[in-house]
């Protein structure tokens, strides 16, 4: 991880005996060569006060599926939005959004606003009860190979 400082790359450079600009140049080169695919921050949500996380499953009428994903993705606060096939008669939800907020009440209010914006009112909110180990998402292709 990076040190939590105003200039983390300067600190890394200092430890390596090189200027910050060289650290940044090396990182850029590794990214352009494909050695580093992504570079991003992971925030400890609980430390910044985000205590409520929820997956919302949306029941979308068949005649609305074409635009539902775009409408849901535009809702403020939606961090992930995707569509899956339903299990007819057992689980008829087709669209899913993920929400994070300081409290369950805040998530619930946000989801209600999203329902109003999208015109979709059949949904269920599933709150997480604990944070498990985060594992990077890996997509598997048809032949079993990993996709990027």
Backbone as a chain_set.jsonl record, in Angstrom:
{"seq": "XXXXXXXXXXXXXXXXXXXXXXXXXXXXXXXXXXXXXXXXXXXXXXXXXXXXXXXXXXXXXXXXXXXXXXXXXXXXXXXXXXXXXXXXXXXXXXXXXXXXXXXXXXXXXXXXXXXXXXXXXXXXXXXXXXXXXXXXXXXXXXXXXXXX", "coords": {"N": [[0.812, -1.194, 0.0], [0.218, 2.314, -0.345], [1.855, 4.981, 1.445], [-0.045, 6.918, 3.721], [-0.032, 9.922, 3.05], [0.432, 13.367, 2.113], [2.03, 13.501, -0.173], [2.636, 10.751, -1.374], [4.273, 9.466, -3.312], [6.605, 10.882, -3.297], [7.623, 10.184, -0.831], [8.103, 7.457, -1.254], [10.024, 7.644, -3.258], [12.047, 8.891, -1.777], [12.754, 6.851, 0.013], [13.801, 5.076, -1.838], [15.847, 6.502, -2.888], [15.534, 8.127, -5.107], [14.126, 10.747, -7.175], [10.725, 11.995, -6.814], [9.527, 12.399, -9.323], [10.777, 10.478, -10.909], [9.825, 8.116, -9.779], [7.146, 8.328, -10.492], [7.397, 8.318, -13.293], [8.408, 5.726, -13.694], [6.262, 4.176, -12.782], [4.332, 4.924, -14.662], [5.505, 3.905, -16.99], [5.473, 1.118, -16.406], [2.738, 0.738, -16.373], [2.055, 1.38, -19.036], [3.351, -0.679, -20.32], [1.869, -2.774, -19.56], [2.43, -4.213, -17.288], [1.514, -3.309, -14.859], [-1.828, -3.315, -14.446], [-3.953, -1.863, -13.347], [-4.299, 0.996, -11.275], [-5.255, 2.055, -8.295], [-7.067, 3.508, -5.54], [-8.063, 2.024, -2.478], [-10.479, 2.475, -0.255], [-10.955, 2.336, 3.204], [-13.969, 1.839, 4.11], [-15.385, 1.873, 6.554], [-13.751, 3.369, 8.231], [-14.099, 5.926, 7.249], [-16.673, 6.413, 7.848], [-18.706, 5.132, 6.421], [-21.075, 2.976, 6.925], [-23.174, 1.411, 6.148], [-24.049, -0.885, 3.715], [-25.503, -2.026, 0.749], [-27.105, -4.359, -1.417], [-29.309, -3.966, -3.995], [-32.044, -5.511, -5.341], [-33.849, -5.4, -8.257], [-37.055, -5.672, -9.622], [-37.867, -5.765, -12.852], [-40.169, -4.938, -15.296], [-40.686, -6.789, -18.336], [-41.01, -5.206, -20.639], [-39.562, -2.978, -19.979], [-36.896, -3.516, -19.727], [-34.927, -2.745, -21.53], [-34.194, -0.022, -21.138], [-33.86, 0.126, -18.411], [-31.436, -0.492, -17.021], [-29.73, 1.665, -17.729], [-31.168, 3.79, -16.615], [-31.13, 3.131, -13.877], [-28.37, 3.129, -13.393], [-27.786, 5.813, -13.586], [-28.618, 6.886, -11.222], [-27.85, 8.841, -8.396], [-25.333, 7.829, -6.146], [-25.283, 5.131, -6.794], [-23.009, 2.588, -7.06], [-22.399, 0.292, -8.418], [-23.931, -1.385, -11.125], [-25.89, -3.777, -12.627], [-27.168, -6.395, -14.812], [-28.917, -9.469, -14.624], [-29.943, -12.806, -15.484], [-33.214, -13.847, -14.542], [-34.595, -16.26, -12.167], [-37.186, -17.833, -13.025], [-40.211, -17.705, -11.233], [-38.93, -18.204, -8.836], [-36.922, -16.342, -8.264], [-37.353, -13.404, -9.347], [-36.01, -11.103, -9.965], [-34.118, -8.872, -11.955], [-32.306, -6.798, -12.294], [-29.627, -5.125, -10.655], [-28.341, -3.053, -8.095], [-25.74, -1.408, -6.273], [-25.258, 0.111, -3.168], [-23.878, 2.516, -0.886], [-23.688, 4.009, 2.284], [-23.882, 6.206, 5.181], [-25.709, 5.215, 7.006], [-28.337, 2.728, 7.452], [-30.789, 3.917, 7.104], [-30.135, 6.078, 5.477], [-29.332, 4.716, 3.148], [-31.767, 3.487, 2.475], [-33.382, 5.737, 1.97], [-32.013, 6.764, -0.226], [-32.401, 4.699, -2.088], [-35.157, 4.828, -2.412], [-35.355, 7.315, -3.687], [-34.047, 6.651, -6.034], [-35.828, 4.777, -7.057], [-37.968, 6.46, -7.656], [-36.749, 8.1, -9.599], [-36.229, 6.239, -11.611], [-38.648, 5.054, -12.07], [-39.207, 2.54, -11.216], [-40.592, 0.381, -8.961], [-40.681, -2.032, -7.666], [-38.72, -3.722, -5.625], [-36.077, -5.149, -3.624], [-34.177, -4.657, -0.727], [-31.042, -5.657, 0.277], [-29.134, -5.779, 2.947], [-25.683, -5.758, 3.844], [-24.109, -7.666, 6.402], [-21.632, -8.009, 7.427], [-18.196, -7.265, 6.646], [-16.418, -8.978, 4.285], [-13.383, -10.625, 3.194], [-11.942, -8.832, 0.581], [-11.821, -9.644, -2.783], [-10.295, -9.372, -5.903], [-12.312, -8.958, -8.818], [-12.754, -11.506, -11.195], [-13.263, -12.407, -14.455], [-14.444, -15.19, -16.197], [-13.843, -16.685, -19.273], [-15.529, -18.288, -22.088], [-14.029, -20.54, -22.777], [-12.881, -21.163, -20.41], [-10.705, -19.616, -19.806], [-9.131, -16.754, -18.306], [-10.541, -13.507, -18.463], [-9.806, -10.077, -19.149]], "CA": [[0.0, 0.0, 0.0], [0.9, 3.616, -0.326], [1.757, 5.683, 2.725], [-1.131, 7.9, 3.742], [0.583, 11.242, 3.194], [0.062, 14.295, 1.042], [2.841, 13.181, -1.352], [3.133, 9.387, -1.144], [5.319, 9.064, -4.252], [7.844, 11.521, -2.844], [8.119, 9.341, 0.255], [8.635, 6.234, -1.86], [11.274, 8.052, -3.902], [13.037, 9.145, -0.734], [13.232, 5.538, 0.49], [14.572, 4.438, -2.918], [16.954, 7.37, -3.276], [15.26, 8.724, -6.417], [13.109, 11.81, -7.058], [9.321, 11.647, -7.014], [9.233, 12.365, -10.756], [11.226, 9.192, -11.45], [8.865, 7.109, -9.302], [5.955, 8.465, -11.343], [7.764, 7.871, -14.646], [8.499, 4.262, -13.668], [4.893, 3.653, -12.687], [3.685, 5.146, -15.958], [6.074, 2.939, -17.933], [4.952, -0.205, -16.061], [1.335, 0.698, -16.809], [1.993, 1.348, -20.499], [3.829, -1.999, -20.743], [0.901, -3.784, -19.138], [2.863, -4.895, -16.075], [0.496, -2.875, -13.902], [-3.074, -3.12, -15.201], [-4.751, -0.803, -12.726], [-3.72, 1.654, -10.11], [-6.39, 2.742, -7.683], [-7.125, 3.532, -4.079], [-9.128, 1.285, -1.814], [-10.769, 3.22, 0.964], [-11.583, 1.582, 4.277], [-15.253, 2.539, 4.247], [-15.779, 2.045, 7.955], [-12.948, 4.453, 8.821], [-14.624, 7.219, 6.803], [-18.06, 6.536, 8.296], [-19.691, 4.435, 5.585], [-21.362, 1.795, 7.731], [-24.272, 0.635, 5.556], [-23.831, -1.308, 2.333], [-26.642, -2.842, 0.352], [-27.394, -4.782, -2.781], [-30.738, -3.805, -4.249], [-32.516, -6.321, -6.461], [-34.973, -4.704, -8.873], [-37.91, -6.434, -10.539], [-38.106, -4.871, -13.981], [-41.067, -5.531, -16.298], [-39.986, -7.13, -19.586], [-41.031, -4.108, -21.612], [-38.723, -1.883, -19.489], [-35.52, -3.95, -19.513], [-33.987, -2.074, -22.437], [-33.695, 1.236, -20.58], [-33.794, 0.081, -16.947], [-30.052, -0.43, -16.553], [-29.231, 3.034, -17.873], [-31.863, 4.636, -15.634], [-30.625, 2.816, -12.538], [-26.965, 3.535, -13.307], [-27.723, 7.277, -13.445], [-29.031, 7.306, -9.876], [-26.735, 9.219, -7.522], [-25.077, 6.858, -5.086], [-25.125, 3.772, -7.306], [-21.603, 2.33, -7.364], [-22.378, -0.819, -9.372], [-25.251, -1.641, -11.683], [-25.784, -4.84, -13.612], [-28.362, -7.165, -15.144], [-28.738, -10.923, -14.617], [-31.156, -13.565, -15.817], [-33.988, -14.25, -13.36], [-34.964, -17.665, -12.024], [-38.646, -17.664, -13.045], [-40.983, -18.274, -10.146], [-38.145, -18.31, -7.599], [-36.207, -15.074, -8.061], [-37.727, -12.699, -10.57], [-35.277, -9.846, -10.071], [-33.213, -8.893, -13.114], [-31.342, -5.705, -12.237], [-29.048, -4.993, -9.324], [-27.518, -1.876, -7.824], [-25.046, -1.45, -4.989], [-25.322, 1.421, -2.517], [-23.102, 2.661, 0.345], [-24.023, 5.257, 2.976], [-23.521, 6.221, 6.595], [-26.678, 4.451, 7.802], [-29.357, 2.006, 6.688], [-31.819, 4.886, 6.76], [-29.638, 6.837, 4.322], [-29.416, 3.835, 1.975], [-33.184, 3.318, 2.152], [-33.847, 6.991, 1.357], [-31.374, 6.839, -1.541], [-33.065, 3.72, -2.958], [-36.486, 5.385, -2.73], [-35.145, 8.346, -4.714], [-33.688, 5.926, -7.26], [-37.086, 4.203, -7.56], [-38.716, 7.561, -8.262], [-36.057, 8.523, -10.825], [-36.284, 5.194, -12.633], [-40.014, 4.582, -12.266], [-39.241, 1.127, -10.842], [-40.985, 0.389, -7.554], [-40.603, -3.371, -7.082], [-37.324, -4.008, -5.319], [-35.77, -5.588, -2.267], [-32.876, -4.182, -0.27], [-30.334, -6.678, 1.046], [-28.013, -5.126, 3.615], [-24.605, -6.638, 4.286], [-24.007, -7.716, 7.861], [-20.22, -7.945, 7.768], [-17.327, -7.118, 5.484], [-15.566, -10.14, 4.086], [-12.162, -10.333, 2.453], [-12.191, -8.383, -0.787], [-11.049, -10.36, -3.788], [-10.54, -8.743, -7.201], [-13.22, -9.677, -9.702], [-12.145, -12.183, -12.335], [-14.267, -12.936, -15.367], [-13.967, -16.383, -16.876], [-14.351, -16.787, -20.634], [-16.205, -19.526, -22.471], [-13.082, -21.661, -22.789], [-12.309, -21.302, -19.078], [-9.595, -18.685, -19.629], [-9.437, -15.488, -17.62], [-10.697, -12.314, -19.286], [-9.385, -8.849, -18.454]], "C": [[0.851, 1.251, 0.0], [0.827, 4.214, 1.069], [0.66, 6.745, 2.638], [-0.521, 9.255, 4.088], [0.134, 12.095, 2.019], [0.805, 13.964, -0.255], [3.441, 11.783, -1.212], [4.267, 8.985, -2.078], [6.657, 9.717, -3.921], [8.463, 10.696, -1.725], [8.723, 8.05, -0.266], [9.966, 6.539, -2.526], [12.382, 8.273, -2.889], [13.617, 7.83, -0.21], [14.11, 4.844, -0.551], [15.784, 5.256, -3.35], [16.793, 7.96, -4.668], [14.204, 9.8, -6.246], [11.696, 11.277, -7.33], [8.998, 11.508, -8.499], [9.663, 11.037, -11.384], [10.308, 8.053, -11.008], [7.629, 7.13, -10.213], [6.228, 7.997, -12.77], [7.823, 6.349, -14.716], [7.107, 3.62, -13.6], [4.172, 3.783, -14.028], [4.194, 4.141, -16.989], [5.531, 1.531, -17.67], [3.487, -0.35, -16.475], [1.247, 0.597, -18.326], [2.47, 0.008, -21.051], [2.885, -3.12, -20.319], [1.314, -4.58, -17.914], [1.896, -4.57, -14.941], [-0.764, -2.595, -14.721], [-3.886, -1.959, -14.664], [-3.998, -0.244, -11.545], [-4.854, 2.444, -9.49], [-6.31, 2.657, -6.166], [-8.269, 2.647, -3.599], [-9.312, 1.949, -0.458], [-11.409, 2.277, 1.973], [-12.865, 2.331, 4.636], [-15.616, 2.815, 5.695], [-15.018, 3.194, 8.611], [-13.425, 5.826, 8.385], [-16.121, 7.354, 7.083], [-19.11, 5.894, 7.421], [-19.946, 3.079, 6.232], [-22.459, 0.917, 7.142], [-23.991, 0.373, 4.085], [-24.994, -2.217, 1.956], [-26.613, -3.172, -1.126], [-28.894, -4.628, -2.941], [-31.08, -4.603, -5.498], [-33.81, -5.69, -6.963], [-35.745, -5.66, -9.781], [-38.31, -5.468, -11.648], [-39.044, -5.563, -14.967], [-40.327, -5.74, -17.622], [-39.945, -5.979, -20.576], [-40.168, -2.918, -21.177], [-37.248, -2.256, -19.388], [-34.512, -3.19, -20.369], [-33.385, -0.811, -21.825], [-33.469, 1.199, -19.073], [-32.372, 0.217, -16.421], [-29.486, 0.976, -16.614], [-29.877, 3.961, -16.849], [-31.308, 4.399, -14.227], [-29.179, 3.289, -12.367], [-26.813, 5.037, -13.119], [-28.093, 7.757, -12.052], [-27.804, 7.683, -9.05], [-26.554, 8.157, -6.433], [-24.919, 5.428, -5.559], [-23.658, 3.577, -7.687], [-21.439, 1.194, -8.363], [-23.809, -1.016, -9.856], [-25.097, -2.727, -12.738], [-27.095, -5.594, -13.763], [-28.003, -8.65, -15.15], [-30.053, -11.588, -15.015], [-31.893, -13.937, -14.54], [-34.128, -15.779, -13.299], [-36.486, -17.637, -11.902], [-39.349, -18.427, -11.923], [-40.242, -18.388, -8.825], [-37.456, -16.997, -7.251], [-36.372, -14.282, -9.344], [-37.04, -11.346, -10.738], [-34.256, -9.949, -11.203], [-32.105, -7.848, -13.049], [-30.891, -5.501, -10.799], [-28.226, -3.712, -9.237], [-26.879, -2.051, -6.457], [-24.981, -0.024, -4.46], [-24.515, 1.394, -1.223], [-23.487, 3.994, 0.969], [-23.647, 5.131, 4.449], [-24.473, 5.396, 7.458], [-27.645, 3.711, 6.889], [-30.474, 2.955, 6.256], [-31.4, 5.7, 5.54], [-29.705, 6.0, 3.049], [-30.87, 3.707, 1.536], [-33.743, 4.56, 1.471], [-33.285, 7.125, -0.054], [-32.063, 5.897, -2.533], [-34.461, 4.215, -3.34], [-36.379, 6.466, -3.802], [-34.82, 7.702, -6.063], [-34.946, 5.308, -7.884], [-37.905, 5.28, -8.256], [-38.081, 8.011, -9.572], [-36.24, 7.52, -11.957], [-37.7, 4.746, -12.959], [-40.16, 3.094, -11.967], [-39.502, 1.035, -9.335], [-40.992, -0.989, -6.898], [-39.136, -3.704, -6.877], [-37.213, -4.563, -3.909], [-34.355, -5.134, -1.937], [-32.261, -5.26, 0.611], [-29.093, -6.012, 1.638], [-26.944, -6.153, 3.978], [-24.533, -6.567, 5.807], [-22.566, -7.693, 8.336], [-19.418, -7.78, 6.485], [-16.407, -8.322, 5.429], [-14.327, -9.723, 3.32], [-12.508, -9.936, 1.035], [-11.254, -9.116, -1.729], [-11.331, -9.694, -5.126], [-11.437, -9.606, -8.08], [-12.441, -10.272, -10.867], [-13.272, -12.738, -13.178], [-13.67, -14.125, -16.091], [-14.641, -16.474, -18.237], [-14.965, -18.146, -20.914], [-15.278, -20.733, -22.417], [-12.399, -21.842, -21.441], [-11.154, -20.364, -18.803], [-10.046, -17.395, -18.976], [-9.518, -14.352, -18.622], [-10.236, -11.112, -18.478], [-10.492, -7.833, -18.521]], "O": [[2.042, 1.227, 0.308], [-0.14, 3.988, 1.797], [0.475, 7.382, 1.601], [-0.496, 9.674, 5.245], [-0.463, 11.603, 1.061], [0.244, 14.137, -1.337], [4.638, 11.65, -0.958], [5.149, 8.229, -1.67], [7.716, 9.169, -4.229], [9.681, 10.526, -1.673], [9.753, 7.6, 0.237], [10.927, 5.784, -2.379], [13.527, 7.884, -3.119], [14.827, 7.713, -0.015], [15.041, 4.117, -0.205], [16.642, 4.768, -4.086], [17.78, 8.261, -5.338], [13.456, 9.774, -5.269], [11.511, 10.252, -7.985], [8.272, 10.595, -8.891], [8.995, 10.529, -12.284], [10.046, 7.131, -11.78], [7.138, 6.086, -10.642], [5.38, 7.35, -13.385], [7.346, 5.75, -15.679], [6.829, 2.639, -14.289], [3.488, 2.859, -14.468], [3.414, 3.593, -17.768], [5.167, 0.825, -18.611], [3.051, -1.428, -16.879], [0.453, -0.185, -18.85], [2.044, -0.401, -22.131], [3.086, -4.28, -20.68], [0.625, -5.527, -17.534], [1.512, -5.445, -14.165], [-0.756, -1.727, -15.595], [-4.44, -1.168, -15.427], [-3.183, -0.914, -10.911], [-5.359, 3.393, -10.089], [-5.582, 1.841, -5.602], [-9.31, 2.546, -4.249], [-8.402, 1.972, 0.371], [-12.305, 1.507, 1.628], [-12.842, 3.322, 5.366], [-16.109, 3.897, 6.015], [-15.568, 3.91, 9.448], [-13.18, 6.807, 9.087], [-16.762, 8.294, 6.613], [-20.302, 6.09, 7.655], [-19.142, 2.155, 6.107], [-22.652, -0.212, 7.595], [-23.731, 1.296, 3.314], [-25.414, -3.068, 2.74], [-26.165, -2.385, -1.96], [-29.664, -5.11, -2.109], [-30.496, -4.407, -6.563], [-34.746, -5.472, -6.194], [-35.158, -6.365, -10.603], [-39.005, -4.481, -11.408], [-38.745, -6.664, -15.428], [-39.447, -4.956, -17.979], [-38.95, -5.798, -21.277], [-40.05, -1.946, -21.923], [-36.427, -1.421, -19.008], [-33.363, -3.014, -19.964], [-32.19, -0.559, -21.979], [-32.935, 2.156, -18.512], [-32.131, 0.964, -15.473], [-28.839, 1.433, -15.672], [-29.206, 4.822, -16.28], [-31.05, 5.346, -13.483], [-28.813, 3.795, -11.306], [-25.819, 5.491, -12.553], [-27.895, 8.93, -11.735], [-26.829, 6.934, -9.007], [-27.532, 7.656, -5.876], [-24.46, 4.582, -4.792], [-23.125, 4.303, -8.526], [-20.44, 1.141, -9.08], [-24.767, -0.839, -9.105], [-24.266, -2.61, -13.64], [-28.009, -5.452, -12.951], [-26.933, -9.042, -15.616], [-31.128, -11.0, -14.894], [-31.26, -14.308, -13.551], [-33.817, -16.485, -14.258], [-37.021, -17.441, -10.81], [-39.113, -19.615, -11.701], [-40.863, -18.644, -7.793], [-37.414, -16.593, -6.089], [-35.625, -14.467, -10.305], [-37.454, -10.538, -11.569], [-33.614, -10.984, -11.383], [-31.069, -8.008, -13.694], [-31.662, -5.678, -9.855], [-27.518, -3.338, -10.172], [-27.407, -2.752, -5.594], [-24.69, 0.919, -5.197], [-24.469, 0.371, -0.539], [-23.601, 5.0, 0.268], [-23.162, 4.094, 4.9], [-24.085, 4.926, 8.528], [-27.761, 4.025, 5.704], [-31.035, 2.809, 5.17], [-32.222, 5.979, 4.667], [-30.087, 6.503, 1.992], [-31.168, 3.809, 0.346], [-34.494, 4.453, 0.502], [-33.99, 7.548, -0.971], [-32.281, 6.263, -3.688], [-34.892, 4.034, -4.479], [-37.204, 6.531, -4.714], [-35.276, 8.169, -7.107], [-35.103, 5.32, -9.105], [-38.471, 5.042, -9.323], [-38.786, 8.276, -10.546], [-36.386, 7.901, -13.118], [-37.936, 4.13, -13.998], [-41.118, 2.459, -12.408], [-38.723, 1.551, -8.533], [-41.276, -1.106, -5.706], [-38.401, -3.939, -7.836], [-38.141, -4.456, -3.107], [-33.451, -5.22, -2.769], [-32.879, -5.72, 1.571], [-28.13, -5.72, 0.929], [-27.258, -7.277, 4.37], [-24.854, -5.545, 6.415], [-22.294, -7.397, 9.5], [-19.883, -8.106, 5.392], [-15.712, -8.642, 6.393], [-14.236, -8.589, 2.849], [-13.276, -10.622, 0.361], [-10.048, -9.194, -1.496], [-12.494, -9.468, -5.46], [-11.329, -10.833, -8.082], [-11.577, -9.618, -11.451], [-14.138, -13.456, -12.677], [-12.527, -14.077, -16.545], [-15.862, -16.354, -18.343], [-14.923, -19.044, -20.073], [-15.703, -21.829, -22.049], [-11.435, -22.6, -21.339], [-10.662, -20.313, -17.675], [-11.207, -17.0, -19.086], [-8.68, -14.237, -19.517], [-10.275, -11.138, -17.248], [-10.348, -6.728, -17.999]]}, "num_chains": 1, "name": "protein.A"}
